[in-house]
Amino acid sequence: MNFRDDLLTIEIPTRELEQTFAGGWKEFDESANLSKLLSKAWSLRRRNFPDVINFAVPGGRHYEGKNFSNSGRFLNVSITGDACALHCDHCQGTMLKGMIPAPTPQKLKEIGLRLREKGATGLLITGGCNPEGMIPLKPFLEAIAYLKSLNFTIHVHTGLADKEAAVGLKKAGVDKVFLDMIGDAATIQRVYHLDRQPSAFREALEILLAEDLDVVPHVVIGLNYGKIMGEENLIQTLSDYPLKTLVLVALRPVLNTPMGGVLGPDAADIIRITAQTRLWNPALKLSFGCARPYTQKAWLERGLIAAGINTLAFPLDETIDSAVAHGLKSVMSEMCCGGL
């Protein structure tokens, strides 16, 4: 079934809600490490947010579900093509290859105008980093402002932005700024090949927030070859900042990279950290993004919803059914999860 609307809402009758709310998430009751944690996180989520779950299916990747299919309304554009100076171990530019290349400001304008005429409504503007860990946005700021004049929703990845970039992004009127955060120095050096400390990422966050930008930090669970190293302390640190939304993802190994044979973090650990994040951040919108391991995918997705997230990217059909069965109204949108 193909719906061309931006949103699709799925509801179940109120009488069913009463039954499922009383039942909770019983499949996790036998897990000593998860049962009580998920019970607290689920209760906190229901107390602080409406009974709605957002499912994000942006058009950079095709999604075909039984109730919804995306139509290319929200697309990914790389201003560096597939080039990245850092050549990080988990990606090595692979994630950039499927994006629309716009290597010059003029090309970005032309692509934006063409996509707008075809019905696109939003763009994620990203790219590879330079040797200092910054995505080279400054030459593109005027072009980004032009895209906003076309009434696009614009999300931007920045890398380690400085004040000039932050001021320019604010002036351009971008809707969301995405910043990958790392809390462990060894991970920064081993995976990113970057001689920086975690404080550099916090400084970039503070620079962006100082310009009153809507910054959405992203934290990768298991970024250091599947090992959890500093993620929980980082998430606790982020609780001190005036954020509206936080995105979690988990390492999903990419073939033909140094991490191609890594298993990735355990699904139970991903669920545990997500539930703990909800407890640390009772009123923060919490999203789980596109990247997560393929193993135990259905169980993991149900666990993430039980852990109190507000948004999940690219769900399985059975995950949507489970969310509805647990009393959540399902809303699907062609937009990055960090924008919902």
C-alpha positions as CSV (number, residue, x, y, z in Angstrom):
1,M,0.0,0.0,0.0
2,N,1.5,3.4,-0.9
3,F,0.4,6.5,0.8
4,R,1.6,9.8,-0.6
5,D,0.7,11.8,2.5
6,D,3.5,13.0,4.9
7,L,1.9,11.2,7.8
8,L,-0.1,8.1,8.3
9,T,-1.8,7.5,11.6
10,I,-2.9,4.0,12.8
11,E,-5.1,3.7,15.8
12,I,-6.7,0.9,17.8
13,P,-9.9,0.9,19.8
14,T,-9.9,2.3,23.4
15,R,-11.1,-1.0,24.9
16,E,-8.0,-2.7,23.5
17,L,-5.8,0.0,25.0
18,E,-7.0,-0.8,28.5
19,Q,-6.1,-4.5,28.1
20,T,-2.7,-3.9,26.7
21,F,-1.7,-1.1,29.1
22,A,-2.5,-3.5,32.0
23,G,-0.4,-6.2,30.4
24,G,2.8,-4.3,30.0
25,W,5.8,-5.8,28.1
26,K,5.6,-9.3,29.5
27,E,8.1,-10.8,27.1
28,F,10.9,-9.0,29.0
29,D,9.7,-10.1,32.5
30,E,12.1,-13.1,32.5
31,S,15.1,-10.9,32.0
32,A,16.5,-10.0,35.4
33,N,18.6,-7.2,34.0
34,L,15.8,-5.6,32.0
35,S,12.4,-6.2,33.6
36,K,12.4,-3.6,36.4
37,L,14.4,-1.1,34.3
38,L,11.9,-1.3,31.4
39,S,8.9,-1.1,33.7
40,K,10.2,2.2,35.1
41,A,11.2,3.6,31.7
42,W,7.8,2.6,30.2
43,S,5.9,4.1,33.0
44,L,7.9,7.3,32.9
45,R,7.4,7.6,29.1
46,R,3.7,7.2,29.5
47,R,3.5,9.7,32.3
48,N,5.4,12.4,30.4
49,F,4.4,12.0,26.8
50,P,1.2,11.3,24.8
51,D,0.5,7.7,23.8
52,V,2.0,8.2,20.4
53,I,5.0,6.5,18.7
54,N,6.6,8.1,15.7
55,F,8.2,6.0,12.9
56,A,10.7,7.8,10.7
57,V,11.2,6.5,7.1
58,P,13.1,9.3,5.2
59,G,13.6,8.7,1.5
60,G,17.3,8.1,1.5
61,R,16.4,4.5,1.9
62,H,13.4,2.8,0.4
63,Y,10.8,1.6,2.9
64,E,7.9,-0.7,1.9
65,G,5.6,-1.8,4.7
66,K,2.2,-3.2,4.8
67,N,0.7,0.2,5.8
68,F,3.1,2.7,4.4
69,S,5.8,3.2,1.8
70,N,8.0,6.3,1.5
71,S,8.1,8.3,-1.7
72,G,11.4,10.3,-1.7
73,R,10.1,13.4,0.0
74,F,13.1,13.7,2.4
75,L,16.5,13.0,0.9
76,N,20.2,12.9,1.8
77,V,22.7,15.2,0.1
78,S,26.5,15.0,0.6
79,I,28.4,18.2,-0.1
80,T,31.7,16.1,-0.3
81,G,30.4,13.3,-2.5
82,D,31.8,10.1,-1.1
83,A,35.0,11.8,0.1
84,C,35.9,11.9,3.8
85,A,39.4,12.8,5.1
86,L,39.0,10.9,8.4
87,H,38.1,7.6,6.8
88,C,36.7,6.3,10.0
89,D,36.9,2.6,10.7
90,H,33.1,2.1,10.9
91,C,32.3,3.7,7.6
92,Q,35.2,4.7,5.4
93,G,32.9,6.8,3.2
94,T,30.5,3.9,2.5
95,M,27.5,5.7,4.0
96,L,28.1,8.6,1.7
97,K,28.0,6.6,-1.5
98,G,24.2,6.3,-1.5
99,M,23.6,10.0,-1.1
100,I,23.0,12.7,-3.8
101,P,26.4,14.4,-4.4
102,A,26.4,18.2,-4.4
103,P,30.1,19.1,-4.4
104,T,29.7,22.9,-5.0
105,P,27.2,25.5,-3.7
106,Q,25.8,26.0,-7.2
107,K,25.3,22.3,-7.6
108,L,23.5,22.2,-4.3
109,K,21.1,25.0,-5.4
110,E,20.4,23.2,-8.7
111,I,19.7,19.9,-7.0
112,G,17.5,21.5,-4.4
113,L,15.4,23.3,-7.0
114,R,15.0,20.2,-9.1
115,L,14.0,18.1,-6.1
116,R,11.6,20.7,-4.9
117,E,9.9,20.7,-8.3
118,K,9.6,16.9,-8.0
119,G,7.8,17.2,-4.7
120,A,10.6,16.8,-2.2
121,T,9.9,18.6,1.1
122,G,13.1,18.1,3.1
123,L,16.9,17.5,2.9
124,L,19.6,16.2,5.2
125,I,22.7,18.0,4.2
126,T,25.8,16.1,5.3
127,G,29.2,15.0,4.0
128,G,32.6,13.7,5.0
129,C,34.8,15.5,7.5
130,N,38.0,17.4,6.9
131,P,41.1,16.5,8.9
132,E,39.9,18.6,11.8
133,G,36.7,16.7,12.1
134,M,34.4,19.4,10.6
135,I,32.0,19.0,7.6
136,P,33.1,21.9,5.3
137,L,29.7,23.7,5.4
138,K,30.9,27.3,5.3
139,P,31.1,27.7,1.5
140,F,27.6,26.3,1.3
141,L,25.8,28.5,3.8
142,E,24.4,30.9,1.2
143,A,23.2,27.9,-0.8
144,I,21.5,26.4,2.3
145,A,19.7,29.7,2.9
146,Y,18.5,29.5,-0.7
147,L,17.1,26.0,-0.1
148,K,15.2,27.4,3.0
149,S,13.7,30.0,0.7
150,L,12.2,27.2,-1.3
151,N,10.4,26.1,1.8
152,F,12.5,23.0,2.5
153,T,12.9,21.4,5.9
154,I,16.7,21.4,6.3
155,H,18.6,19.2,8.7
156,V,22.4,19.6,8.8
157,H,25.3,17.4,10.1
158,T,28.1,19.6,11.2
159,G,30.9,17.7,12.7
160,L,33.1,19.8,15.1
161,A,31.6,23.1,14.2
162,D,33.2,26.4,15.1
163,K,31.4,29.8,15.8
164,E,31.5,31.0,12.2
165,A,29.7,27.8,11.0
166,A,27.2,28.1,13.9
167,V,26.4,31.7,13.1
168,G,26.0,31.0,9.4
169,L,23.7,28.0,10.1
170,K,21.5,30.2,12.3
171,K,21.4,32.9,9.7
172,A,20.5,30.4,7.0
173,G,17.5,29.3,9.1
174,V,18.2,25.5,9.3
175,D,15.6,23.5,11.2
176,K,17.8,21.0,13.0
177,V,21.5,20.5,13.5
178,F,22.8,17.0,14.1
179,L,26.1,16.5,16.0
180,D,27.7,13.1,16.5
181,M,29.1,12.9,20.1
182,I,31.8,10.7,21.5
183,G,32.7,10.4,25.1
184,D,35.8,8.3,25.0
185,A,39.3,9.5,23.9
186,A,40.5,6.1,22.8
187,T,37.4,5.7,20.5
188,I,38.0,9.1,18.9
189,Q,41.6,8.2,18.1
190,R,41.0,4.5,17.1
191,V,37.8,4.9,15.1
192,Y,37.8,8.5,13.9
193,H,41.6,8.8,13.5
194,L,41.3,12.2,15.1
195,D,43.6,13.6,17.7
196,R,41.0,15.2,19.9
197,Q,39.5,14.7,23.3
198,P,35.8,14.3,24.2
199,S,35.8,17.9,25.4
200,A,36.1,19.0,21.7
201,F,32.7,17.5,21.0
202,R,31.2,19.2,24.1
203,E,32.7,22.5,23.0
204,A,31.1,22.1,19.5
205,L,27.8,21.4,21.1
206,E,28.0,24.5,23.3
207,I,29.0,26.7,20.3
208,L,26.0,25.5,18.4
209,L,23.6,25.9,21.4
210,A,25.0,29.4,22.0
211,E,23.5,30.5,18.6
212,D,20.1,29.2,19.7
213,L,20.2,26.4,17.1
214,D,18.0,23.3,17.7
215,V,20.9,20.8,18.2
216,V,20.1,17.1,18.2
217,P,23.1,15.1,19.5
218,H,23.7,11.6,18.2
219,V,25.3,8.9,20.3
220,V,26.5,5.6,18.7
221,I,26.3,2.7,21.1
222,G,29.3,0.3,20.6
223,L,31.2,2.6,18.2
224,N,34.6,1.2,19.3
225,Y,34.4,-2.1,17.5
226,G,31.2,-3.1,19.3
227,K,32.5,-2.3,22.8
228,I,30.6,0.1,25.0
229,M,33.2,2.7,26.1
230,G,32.0,5.9,27.6
231,E,28.5,6.0,26.0
232,E,26.7,6.0,29.3
233,N,28.8,8.7,30.9
234,L,28.4,10.8,27.8
235,I,24.6,10.4,27.9
236,Q,24.6,11.5,31.5
237,T,26.7,14.5,30.6
238,L,24.3,15.4,27.8
239,S,21.5,15.5,30.4
240,D,23.0,18.8,31.7
241,Y,22.4,20.6,28.4
242,P,19.1,22.3,27.2
243,L,18.2,19.7,24.5
244,K,14.9,18.9,23.1
245,T,15.8,15.6,21.3
246,L,18.5,13.0,21.6
247,V,19.2,10.3,19.0
248,L,20.7,7.0,19.9
249,V,22.0,4.5,17.3
250,A,24.0,1.3,17.6
251,L,27.0,0.1,15.6
252,R,25.9,-1.9,12.5
253,P,29.0,-3.3,10.9
254,V,29.6,-2.3,7.3
255,L,31.1,-4.8,4.9
256,N,34.6,-4.0,3.5
257,T,35.5,-1.8,6.5
258,P,37.8,-2.6,9.4
259,M,34.7,-3.3,11.4
260,G,33.1,-5.5,8.8
261,G,33.4,-8.7,10.9
262,V,32.4,-7.2,14.2
263,L,29.2,-8.4,15.8
264,G,28.2,-5.1,17.3
265,P,26.8,-4.5,20.7
266,D,24.5,-7.0,22.4
267,A,20.8,-6.2,21.9
268,A,20.1,-6.4,25.6
269,D,22.8,-3.8,26.3
270,I,21.3,-1.5,23.6
271,I,17.9,-1.8,25.3
272,R,19.4,-1.3,28.8
273,I,21.3,1.8,27.8
274,T,18.2,3.2,26.0
275,A,16.0,2.6,29.1
276,Q,18.6,4.2,31.3
277,T,18.7,7.2,29.0
278,R,14.9,7.6,29.5
279,L,15.3,7.5,33.3
280,W,18.1,10.1,33.1
281,N,16.0,12.3,30.8
282,P,12.3,12.0,31.7
283,A,11.1,14.9,29.5
284,L,13.6,14.6,26.5
285,K,12.3,13.3,23.2
286,L,14.3,10.2,22.6
287,S,14.8,8.7,19.1
288,F,16.5,5.5,17.9
289,G,17.9,6.0,14.4
290,C,18.6,3.9,11.3
291,A,21.7,2.2,12.5
292,R,21.3,-0.9,14.7
293,P,22.4,-4.5,14.4
294,Y,20.5,-7.0,12.2
295,T,20.6,-9.7,14.9
296,Q,17.5,-10.0,17.1
297,K,16.1,-7.1,15.1
298,A,12.4,-7.6,16.0
299,W,13.1,-8.3,19.7
300,L,15.5,-5.3,19.8
301,E,12.9,-2.9,18.3
302,R,10.2,-4.0,20.7
303,G,12.6,-3.6,23.6
304,L,13.5,0.0,22.4
305,I,9.8,0.9,22.5
306,A,9.4,-0.6,25.9
307,A,12.5,1.4,27.0
308,G,10.5,4.6,26.4
309,I,11.6,6.0,23.0
310,N,9.4,8.5,21.2
311,T,10.6,7.7,17.6
312,L,12.1,4.7,15.8
313,A,13.5,4.7,12.3
314,F,12.6,2.1,9.7
315,P,10.6,-0.3,11.8
316,L,9.5,-3.8,11.0
317,D,5.8,-4.3,10.4
318,E,5.6,-6.5,13.4
319,T,7.2,-3.8,15.5
320,I,4.4,-1.3,14.5
321,D,1.8,-4.0,15.3
322,S,3.4,-4.5,18.7
323,A,3.4,-0.8,19.5
324,V,-0.2,-0.5,18.5
325,A,-1.1,-3.5,20.6
326,H,0.5,-1.8,23.6
327,G,-1.7,1.2,23.2
328,L,0.4,3.6,21.1
329,K,-1.0,5.5,18.2
330,S,1.4,5.0,15.3
331,V,2.5,8.0,13.2
332,M,4.7,7.5,10.2
333,S,6.7,10.3,8.6
334,E,9.2,10.8,5.8
335,M,11.7,12.7,7.9
336,C,14.9,12.0,9.8
337,C,14.1,10.6,13.3
338,G,15.9,13.5,14.9
339,G,13.4,15.9,13.4
340,L,10.3,14.4,14.9
